[in-house]
Amino acid sequence: MNKDIEKNRDRIDTIDNQVFDLLIDRLDAVTTIGHIKKEEGLPVLDQNRENIIYAKIDAKFSKIEADFLKNIYQSIITESKKVEEK
């Protein structure tokens, strides 16, 4: 196999492991927020918070990068709301 491909796949594997760890940390925070919202009778949906996340992405990244990240974050936020509802 091409050494450049192999090198970059190794790099992706390392990055993926970091992303996995960060997403699990995020899941822990989401779970805690879900418990607090339930205790306080707050709704799961916080549209303002979602808008802030997307605005940060738009402000920090190019259009191509922002589109990529927003597509991923739509899934992350959707799954996070499911966890908060439990």
Biopython code that builds the backbone (N, CA, C, O; Angstrom):
import numpy as np
from Bio.PDB.StructureBuilder import StructureBuilder

atoms = [
    (1, "MET", "N", (0.840, -1.179, 0.000)),
    (1, "MET", "CA", (0.000, 0.000, 0.000)),
    (1, "MET", "C", (0.889, 1.248, 0.000)),
    (1, "MET", "O", (2.004, 1.231, 0.521)),
    (2, "ASN", "N", (0.390, 2.290, -0.573)),
    (2, "ASN", "CA", (1.079, 3.566, -0.620)),
    (2, "ASN", "C", (1.394, 4.039, 0.794)),
    (2, "ASN", "O", (0.508, 4.079, 1.647)),
    (3, "LYS", "N", (2.649, 4.396, 1.046)),
    (3, "LYS", "CA", (3.091, 4.804, 2.385)),
    (3, "LYS", "C", (2.403, 6.084, 2.854)),
    (3, "LYS", "O", (2.144, 6.241, 4.047)),
    (4, "ASP", "N", (2.105, 6.996, 1.938)),
    (4, "ASP", "CA", (1.409, 8.223, 2.319)),
    (4, "ASP", "C", (-0.023, 7.930, 2.782)),
    (4, "ASP", "O", (-0.521, 8.533, 3.733)),
    (5, "ILE", "N", (-0.660, 7.002, 2.097)),
    (5, "ILE", "CA", (-2.004, 6.607, 2.517)),
    (5, "ILE", "C", (-1.944, 5.961, 3.893)),
    (5, "ILE", "O", (-2.732, 6.291, 4.780)),
    (6, "GLU", "N", (-1.016, 5.052, 4.060)),
    (6, "GLU", "CA", (-0.865, 4.357, 5.343)),
    (6, "GLU", "C", (-0.579, 5.347, 6.475)),
    (6, "GLU", "O", (-1.165, 5.248, 7.553)),
    (7, "LYS", "N", (0.314, 6.290, 6.226)),
    (7, "LYS", "CA", (0.670, 7.299, 7.219)),
    (7, "LYS", "C", (-0.561, 8.127, 7.608)),
    (7, "LYS", "O", (-0.794, 8.389, 8.788)),
    (8, "ASN", "N", (-1.331, 8.528, 6.619)),
    (8, "ASN", "CA", (-2.518, 9.341, 6.901)),
    (8, "ASN", "C", (-3.625, 8.534, 7.552)),
    (8, "ASN", "O", (-4.389, 9.074, 8.353)),
    (9, "ARG", "N", (-3.726, 7.261, 7.229)),
    (9, "ARG", "CA", (-4.699, 6.411, 7.922)),
    (9, "ARG", "C", (-4.326, 6.226, 9.386)),
    (9, "ARG", "O", (-5.197, 6.194, 10.255)),
    (10, "ASP", "N", (-3.033, 6.103, 9.657)),
    (10, "ASP", "CA", (-2.571, 6.039, 11.050)),
    (10, "ASP", "C", (-2.922, 7.332, 11.781)),
    (10, "ASP", "O", (-3.351, 7.316, 12.935)),
    (11, "ARG", "N", (-2.733, 8.428, 11.100)),
    (11, "ARG", "CA", (-3.086, 9.742, 11.671)),
    (11, "ARG", "C", (-4.585, 9.805, 11.965)),
    (11, "ARG", "O", (-4.994, 10.276, 13.026)),
    (12, "ILE", "N", (-5.395, 9.333, 11.030)),
    (12, "ILE", "CA", (-6.848, 9.303, 11.233)),
    (12, "ILE", "C", (-7.210, 8.423, 12.423)),
    (12, "ILE", "O", (-8.075, 8.787, 13.220)),
    (13, "ASP", "N", (-6.562, 7.274, 12.554)),
    (13, "ASP", "CA", (-6.833, 6.387, 13.691)),
    (13, "ASP", "C", (-6.549, 7.081, 15.019)),
    (13, "ASP", "O", (-7.318, 6.946, 15.972)),
    (14, "THR", "N", (-5.460, 7.813, 15.080)),
    (14, "THR", "CA", (-5.117, 8.549, 16.300)),
    (14, "THR", "C", (-6.154, 9.630, 16.590)),
    (14, "THR", "O", (-6.606, 9.784, 17.724)),
    (15, "ILE", "N", (-6.522, 10.366, 15.563)),
    (15, "ILE", "CA", (-7.526, 11.424, 15.716)),
    (15, "ILE", "C", (-8.862, 10.814, 16.119)),
    (15, "ILE", "O", (-9.533, 11.338, 17.008)),
    (16, "ASP", "N", (-9.259, 9.717, 15.482)),
    (16, "ASP", "CA", (-10.527, 9.061, 15.829)),
    (16, "ASP", "C", (-10.567, 8.687, 17.304)),
    (16, "ASP", "O", (-11.588, 8.881, 17.964)),
    (17, "ASN", "N", (-9.473, 8.155, 17.823)),
    (17, "ASN", "CA", (-9.446, 7.799, 19.241)),
    (17, "ASN", "C", (-9.637, 9.026, 20.128)),
    (17, "ASN", "O", (-10.303, 8.948, 21.160)),
    (18, "GLN", "N", (-9.062, 10.146, 19.738)),
    (18, "GLN", "CA", (-9.254, 11.384, 20.486)),
    (18, "GLN", "C", (-10.701, 11.853, 20.401)),
    (18, "GLN", "O", (-11.286, 12.274, 21.399)),
    (19, "VAL", "N", (-11.273, 11.778, 19.204)),
    (19, "VAL", "CA", (-12.675, 12.175, 19.007)),
    (19, "VAL", "C", (-13.593, 11.281, 19.839)),
    (19, "VAL", "O", (-14.521, 11.777, 20.478)),
    (20, "PHE", "N", (-13.347, 9.976, 19.839)),
    (20, "PHE", "CA", (-14.159, 9.058, 20.642)),
    (20, "PHE", "C", (-14.152, 9.477, 22.106)),
    (20, "PHE", "O", (-15.202, 9.557, 22.743)),
    (21, "ASP", "N", (-12.957, 9.742, 22.632)),
    (21, "ASP", "CA", (-12.837, 10.131, 24.042)),
    (21, "ASP", "C", (-13.581, 11.442, 24.317)),
    (21, "ASP", "O", (-14.262, 11.568, 25.334)),
    (22, "LEU", "N", (-13.451, 12.403, 23.423)),
    (22, "LEU", "CA", (-14.134, 13.681, 23.607)),
    (22, "LEU", "C", (-15.649, 13.535, 23.515)),
    (22, "LEU", "O", (-16.382, 14.175, 24.270)),
    (23, "LEU", "N", (-16.118, 12.701, 22.600)),
    (23, "LEU", "CA", (-17.563, 12.496, 22.481)),
    (23, "LEU", "C", (-18.136, 11.795, 23.720)),
    (23, "LEU", "O", (-19.259, 12.088, 24.130)),
    (24, "ILE", "N", (-17.383, 10.888, 24.306)),
    (24, "ILE", "CA", (-17.839, 10.237, 25.535)),
    (24, "ILE", "C", (-17.853, 11.244, 26.680)),
    (24, "ILE", "O", (-18.763, 11.213, 27.509)),
    (25, "ASP", "N", (-16.868, 12.133, 26.745)),
    (25, "ASP", "CA", (-16.875, 13.208, 27.743)),
    (25, "ASP", "C", (-18.097, 14.100, 27.541)),
    (25, "ASP", "O", (-18.740, 14.512, 28.507)),
    (26, "ARG", "N", (-18.409, 14.395, 26.285)),
    (26, "ARG", "CA", (-19.576, 15.220, 25.971)),
    (26, "ARG", "C", (-20.855, 14.498, 26.397)),
    (26, "ARG", "O", (-21.769, 15.116, 26.944)),
    (27, "LEU", "N", (-20.916, 13.194, 26.144)),
    (27, "LEU", "CA", (-22.073, 12.395, 26.539)),
    (27, "LEU", "C", (-22.291, 12.463, 28.051)),
    (27, "LEU", "O", (-23.428, 12.561, 28.512)),
    (28, "ASP", "N", (-21.216, 12.412, 28.811)),
    (28, "ASP", "CA", (-21.322, 12.508, 30.260)),
    (28, "ASP", "C", (-21.932, 13.850, 30.669)),
    (28, "ASP", "O", (-22.812, 13.901, 31.528)),
    (29, "ALA", "N", (-21.460, 14.937, 30.048)),
    (29, "ALA", "CA", (-22.008, 16.262, 30.345)),
    (29, "ALA", "C", (-23.478, 16.354, 29.944)),
    (29, "ALA", "O", (-24.287, 16.926, 30.674)),
    (30, "VAL", "N", (-23.821, 15.796, 28.796)),
    (30, "VAL", "CA", (-25.213, 15.796, 28.322)),
    (30, "VAL", "C", (-26.104, 15.027, 29.294)),
    (30, "VAL", "O", (-27.209, 15.468, 29.610)),
    (31, "THR", "N", (-25.629, 13.890, 29.760)),
    (31, "THR", "CA", (-26.400, 13.087, 30.710)),
    (31, "THR", "C", (-26.660, 13.878, 31.989)),
    (31, "THR", "O", (-27.772, 13.864, 32.516)),
    (32, "THR", "N", (-25.648, 14.559, 32.480)),
    (32, "THR", "CA", (-25.800, 15.378, 33.686)),
    (32, "THR", "C", (-26.802, 16.503, 33.454)),
    (32, "THR", "O", (-27.664, 16.755, 34.297)),
    (33, "ILE", "N", (-26.689, 17.178, 32.316)),
    (33, "ILE", "CA", (-27.638, 18.245, 31.984)),
    (33, "ILE", "C", (-29.047, 17.686, 31.900)),
    (33, "ILE", "O", (-29.988, 18.322, 32.373)),
    (34, "GLY", "N", (-29.213, 16.508, 31.306)),
    (34, "GLY", "CA", (-30.533, 15.876, 31.205)),
    (34, "GLY", "C", (-31.146, 15.644, 32.575)),
    (34, "GLY", "O", (-32.338, 15.886, 32.765)),
    (35, "HIS", "N", (-30.355, 15.181, 33.530)),
    (35, "HIS", "CA", (-30.853, 14.963, 34.892)),
    (35, "HIS", "C", (-31.270, 16.285, 35.533)),
    (35, "HIS", "O", (-32.318, 16.361, 36.174)),
    (36, "ILE", "N", (-30.471, 17.304, 35.364)),
    (36, "ILE", "CA", (-30.778, 18.625, 35.941)),
    (36, "ILE", "C", (-32.057, 19.182, 35.320)),
    (36, "ILE", "O", (-32.927, 19.680, 36.034)),
    (37, "LYS", "N", (-32.174, 19.100, 34.002)),
    (37, "LYS", "CA", (-33.376, 19.603, 33.335)),
    (37, "LYS", "C", (-34.618, 18.861, 33.819)),
    (37, "LYS", "O", (-35.666, 19.469, 34.035)),
    (38, "LYS", "N", (-34.498, 17.553, 33.986)),
    (38, "LYS", "CA", (-35.631, 16.761, 34.461)),
    (38, "LYS", "C", (-36.027, 17.189, 35.872)),
    (38, "LYS", "O", (-37.209, 17.380, 36.156)),
    (39, "GLU", "N", (-35.044, 17.338, 36.754)),
    (39, "GLU", "CA", (-35.306, 17.758, 38.135)),
    (39, "GLU", "C", (-35.965, 19.133, 38.199)),
    (39, "GLU", "O", (-36.839, 19.373, 39.033)),
    (40, "GLU", "N", (-35.541, 20.031, 37.316)),
    (40, "GLU", "CA", (-36.042, 21.396, 37.334)),
    (40, "GLU", "C", (-37.224, 21.624, 36.398)),
    (40, "GLU", "O", (-37.726, 22.742, 36.285)),
    (41, "GLY", "N", (-37.668, 20.558, 35.725)),
    (41, "GLY", "CA", (-38.812, 20.666, 34.827)),
    (41, "GLY", "C", (-38.537, 21.523, 33.594)),
    (41, "GLY", "O", (-39.443, 22.158, 33.056)),
    (42, "LEU", "N", (-37.316, 21.534, 33.166)),
    (42, "LEU", "CA", (-36.936, 22.320, 31.989)),
    (42, "LEU", "C", (-37.068, 21.482, 30.719)),
    (42, "LEU", "O", (-36.899, 20.263, 30.760)),
    (43, "PRO", "N", (-37.366, 22.120, 29.605)),
    (43, "PRO", "CA", (-37.475, 21.370, 28.349)),
    (43, "PRO", "C", (-36.107, 20.919, 27.852)),
    (43, "PRO", "O", (-35.087, 21.549, 28.131)),
    (44, "VAL", "N", (-36.109, 19.827, 27.118)),
    (44, "VAL", "CA", (-34.871, 19.320, 26.523)),
    (44, "VAL", "C", (-34.379, 20.290, 25.458)),
    (44, "VAL", "O", (-33.190, 20.605, 25.409)),
    (45, "LEU", "N", (-35.276, 20.764, 24.612)),
    (45, "LEU", "CA", (-34.894, 21.648, 23.516)),
    (45, "LEU", "C", (-34.500, 23.020, 24.046)),
    (45, "LEU", "O", (-35.254, 23.658, 24.782)),
    (46, "ASP", "N", (-33.319, 23.458, 23.665)),
    (46, "ASP", "CA", (-32.850, 24.815, 23.939)),
    (46, "ASP", "C", (-32.338, 25.371, 22.616)),
    (46, "ASP", "O", (-31.147, 25.314, 22.311)),
    (47, "GLN", "N", (-33.276, 25.910, 21.842)),
    (47, "GLN", "CA", (-32.948, 26.363, 20.494)),
    (47, "GLN", "C", (-31.874, 27.441, 20.506)),
    (47, "GLN", "O", (-31.032, 27.492, 19.609)),
    (48, "ASN", "N", (-31.898, 28.300, 21.514)),
    (48, "ASN", "CA", (-30.880, 29.342, 21.609)),
    (48, "ASN", "C", (-29.486, 28.723, 21.717)),
    (48, "ASN", "O", (-28.549, 29.180, 21.063)),
    (49, "ARG", "N", (-29.352, 27.687, 22.542)),
    (49, "ARG", "CA", (-28.056, 27.007, 22.707)),
    (49, "ARG", "C", (-27.609, 26.399, 21.379)),
    (49, "ARG", "O", (-26.441, 26.516, 21.006)),
    (50, "GLU", "N", (-28.526, 25.753, 20.670)),
    (50, "GLU", "CA", (-28.176, 25.179, 19.375)),
    (50, "GLU", "C", (-27.720, 26.266, 18.404)),
    (50, "GLU", "O", (-26.733, 26.094, 17.689)),
    (51, "ASN", "N", (-28.443, 27.381, 18.386)),
    (51, "ASN", "CA", (-28.077, 28.480, 17.494)),
    (51, "ASN", "C", (-26.688, 29.019, 17.818)),
    (51, "ASN", "O", (-25.932, 29.373, 16.914)),
    (52, "ILE", "N", (-26.350, 29.082, 19.105)),
    (52, "ILE", "CA", (-25.030, 29.552, 19.524)),
    (52, "ILE", "C", (-23.937, 28.612, 19.004)),
    (52, "ILE", "O", (-22.902, 29.064, 18.517)),
    (53, "ILE", "N", (-24.173, 27.322, 19.111)),
    (53, "ILE", "CA", (-23.190, 26.344, 18.622)),
    (53, "ILE", "C", (-22.951, 26.523, 17.128)),
    (53, "ILE", "O", (-21.807, 26.564, 16.677)),
    (54, "TYR", "N", (-24.040, 26.629, 16.358)),
    (54, "TYR", "CA", (-23.890, 26.782, 14.908)),
    (54, "TYR", "C", (-23.248, 28.119, 14.552)),
    (54, "TYR", "O", (-22.473, 28.193, 13.598)),
    (55, "ALA", "N", (-23.555, 29.171, 15.300)),
    (55, "ALA", "CA", (-22.951, 30.485, 15.052)),
    (55, "ALA", "C", (-21.444, 30.443, 15.323)),
    (55, "ALA", "O", (-20.662, 31.053, 14.593)),
    (56, "LYS", "N", (-21.041, 29.722, 16.373)),
    (56, "LYS", "CA", (-19.605, 29.580, 16.657)),
    (56, "LYS", "C", (-18.897, 28.882, 15.503)),
    (56, "LYS", "O", (-17.801, 29.274, 15.103)),
    (57, "ILE", "N", (-19.527, 27.859, 14.983)),
    (57, "ILE", "CA", (-18.937, 27.130, 13.851)),
    (57, "ILE", "C", (-18.806, 28.060, 12.649)),
    (57, "ILE", "O", (-17.755, 28.109, 12.011)),
    (58, "ASP", "N", (-19.877, 28.800, 12.339)),
    (58, "ASP", "CA", (-19.840, 29.716, 11.189)),
    (58, "ASP", "C", (-18.757, 30.780, 11.350)),
    (58, "ASP", "O", (-18.097, 31.155, 10.381)),
    (59, "ALA", "N", (-18.581, 31.264, 12.580)),
    (59, "ALA", "CA", (-17.616, 32.335, 12.820)),
    (59, "ALA", "C", (-16.169, 31.855, 12.748)),
    (59, "ALA", "O", (-15.268, 32.619, 12.401)),
    (60, "LYS", "N", (-15.957, 30.597, 13.076)),
    (60, "LYS", "CA", (-14.591, 30.099, 13.216)),
    (60, "LYS", "C", (-14.034, 29.421, 11.964)),
    (60, "LYS", "O", (-12.818, 29.362, 11.782)),
    (61, "PHE", "N", (-14.905, 28.913, 11.109)),
    (61, "PHE", "CA", (-14.444, 28.069, 10.013)),
    (61, "PHE", "C", (-14.891, 28.589, 8.645)),
    (61, "PHE", "O", (-15.826, 29.381, 8.530)),
    (62, "SER", "N", (-14.192, 28.118, 7.620)),
    (62, "SER", "CA", (-14.590, 28.437, 6.247)),
    (62, "SER", "C", (-15.942, 27.774, 5.964)),
    (62, "SER", "O", (-16.394, 26.917, 6.723)),
    (63, "LYS", "N", (-16.569, 28.178, 4.879)),
    (63, "LYS", "CA", (-17.885, 27.628, 4.536)),
    (63, "LYS", "C", (-17.833, 26.107, 4.380)),
    (63, "LYS", "O", (-18.706, 25.403, 4.889)),
    (64, "ILE", "N", (-16.831, 25.603, 3.693)),
    (64, "ILE", "CA", (-16.716, 24.151, 3.497)),
    (64, "ILE", "C", (-16.552, 23.447, 4.838)),
    (64, "ILE", "O", (-17.219, 22.446, 5.104)),
    (65, "GLU", "N", (-15.664, 23.969, 5.683)),
    (65, "GLU", "CA", (-15.451, 23.370, 7.005)),
    (65, "GLU", "C", (-16.712, 23.486, 7.863)),
    (65, "GLU", "O", (-17.093, 22.539, 8.551)),
    (66, "ALA", "N", (-17.358, 24.663, 7.815)),
    (66, "ALA", "CA", (-18.566, 24.878, 8.617)),
    (66, "ALA", "C", (-19.682, 23.924, 8.188)),
    (66, "ALA", "O", (-20.360, 23.346, 9.037)),
    (67, "ASP", "N", (-19.875, 23.759, 6.901)),
    (67, "ASP", "CA", (-20.905, 22.824, 6.417)),
    (67, "ASP", "C", (-20.614, 21.411, 6.909)),
    (67, "ASP", "O", (-21.517, 20.707, 7.361)),
    (68, "PHE", "N", (-19.373, 21.006, 6.821)),
    (68, "PHE", "CA", (-18.955, 19.683, 7.292)),
    (68, "PHE", "C", (-19.273, 19.525, 8.785)),
    (68, "PHE", "O", (-19.893, 18.545, 9.199)),
    (69, "LEU", "N", (-18.840, 20.499, 9.575)),
    (69, "LEU", "CA", (-19.038, 20.415, 11.023)),
    (69, "LEU", "C", (-20.506, 20.518, 11.421)),
    (69, "LEU", "O", (-20.952, 19.811, 12.325)),
    (70, "LYS", "N", (-21.257, 21.386, 10.759)),
    (70, "LYS", "CA", (-22.678, 21.523, 11.110)),
    (70, "LYS", "C", (-23.450, 20.239, 10.811)),
    (70, "LYS", "O", (-24.356, 19.874, 11.561)),
    (71, "ASN", "N", (-23.103, 19.559, 9.731)),
    (71, "ASN", "CA", (-23.752, 18.278, 9.448)),
    (71, "ASN", "C", (-23.476, 17.264, 10.558)),
    (71, "ASN", "O", (-24.370, 16.527, 10.975)),
    (72, "ILE", "N", (-22.243, 17.237, 11.026)),
    (72, "ILE", "CA", (-21.894, 16.333, 12.116)),
    (72, "ILE", "C", (-22.598, 16.753, 13.399)),
    (72, "ILE", "O", (-23.140, 15.914, 14.119)),
    (73, "TYR", "N", (-22.591, 18.048, 13.683)),
    (73, "TYR", "CA", (-23.210, 18.535, 14.917)),
    (73, "TYR", "C", (-24.716, 18.359, 14.925)),
    (73, "TYR", "O", (-25.306, 18.214, 15.996)),
    (74, "GLN", "N", (-25.351, 18.366, 13.773)),
    (74, "GLN", "CA", (-26.792, 18.081, 13.745)),
    (74, "GLN", "C", (-27.049, 16.689, 14.315)),
    (74, "GLN", "O", (-27.984, 16.496, 15.091)),
    (75, "SER", "N", (-26.231, 15.733, 13.935)),
    (75, "SER", "CA", (-26.368, 14.377, 14.474)),
    (75, "SER", "C", (-26.028, 14.335, 15.951)),
    (75, "SER", "O", (-26.736, 13.699, 16.731)),
    (76, "ILE", "N", (-24.959, 15.000, 16.344)),
    (76, "ILE", "CA", (-24.562, 15.013, 17.753)),
    (76, "ILE", "C", (-25.666, 15.627, 18.606)),
    (76, "ILE", "O", (-26.008, 15.086, 19.657)),
    (77, "ILE", "N", (-26.223, 16.741, 18.168)),
    (77, "ILE", "CA", (-27.274, 17.409, 18.938)),
    (77, "ILE", "C", (-28.534, 16.565, 18.982)),
    (77, "ILE", "O", (-29.171, 16.467, 20.031)),
    (78, "THR", "N", (-28.906, 15.958, 17.873)),
    (78, "THR", "CA", (-30.083, 15.078, 17.848)),
    (78, "THR", "C", (-29.922, 13.934, 18.841)),
    (78, "THR", "O", (-30.833, 13.642, 19.616)),
    (79, "GLU", "N", (-28.763, 13.291, 18.814)),
    (79, "GLU", "CA", (-28.520, 12.185, 19.740)),
    (79, "GLU", "C", (-28.422, 12.665, 21.185)),
    (79, "GLU", "O", (-28.839, 11.960, 22.103)),
    (80, "SER", "N", (-27.876, 13.853, 21.388)),
    (80, "SER", "CA", (-27.782, 14.421, 22.742)),
    (80, "SER", "C", (-29.175, 14.666, 23.318)),
    (80, "SER", "O", (-29.412, 14.402, 24.497)),
    (81, "LYS", "N", (-30.095, 15.167, 22.501)),
    (81, "LYS", "CA", (-31.462, 15.389, 22.978)),
    (81, "LYS", "C", (-32.121, 14.071, 23.366)),
    (81, "LYS", "O", (-32.866, 14.017, 24.345)),
    (82, "LYS", "N", (-31.857, 13.020, 22.618)),
    (82, "LYS", "CA", (-32.398, 11.700, 22.974)),
    (82, "LYS", "C", (-31.890, 11.256, 24.343)),
    (82, "LYS", "O", (-32.654, 10.711, 25.139)),
    (83, "VAL", "N", (-30.620, 11.484, 24.619)),
    (83, "VAL", "CA", (-30.043, 11.119, 25.901)),
    (83, "VAL", "C", (-30.661, 11.965, 27.019)),
    (83, "VAL", "O", (-30.980, 11.443, 28.087)),
    (84, "GLU", "N", (-30.827, 13.265, 26.775)),
    (84, "GLU", "CA", (-31.415, 14.137, 27.786)),
    (84, "GLU", "C", (-32.848, 13.734, 28.119)),
    (84, "GLU", "O", (-33.296, 13.918, 29.251)),
    (85, "GLU", "N", (-33.564, 13.189, 27.150)),
    (85, "GLU", "CA", (-34.951, 12.794, 27.371)),
    (85, "GLU", "C", (-35.080, 11.543, 28.235)),
    (85, "GLU", "O", (-36.153, 11.288, 28.782)),
    (86, "LYS", "N", (-34.022, 10.765, 28.369)),
    (86, "LYS", "CA", (-34.085, 9.516, 29.134)),
    (86, "LYS", "C", (-34.086, 9.781, 30.621)),
    (86, "LYS", "O", (-34.135, 8.842, 31.416)),
]
sb = StructureBuilder()
sb.init_structure("model")
sb.init_model(0)
sb.init_chain("A")
sb.init_seg("    ")
for serial, (resi, resn, name, xyz) in enumerate(atoms, 1):
    if name == "N":
        sb.init_residue(resn, " ", resi, " ")
    sb.init_atom(name, np.array(xyz, "f"), 0.0, 1.0, " ", f" {name:<3s}", serial, name[0])
structure = sb.get_structure()
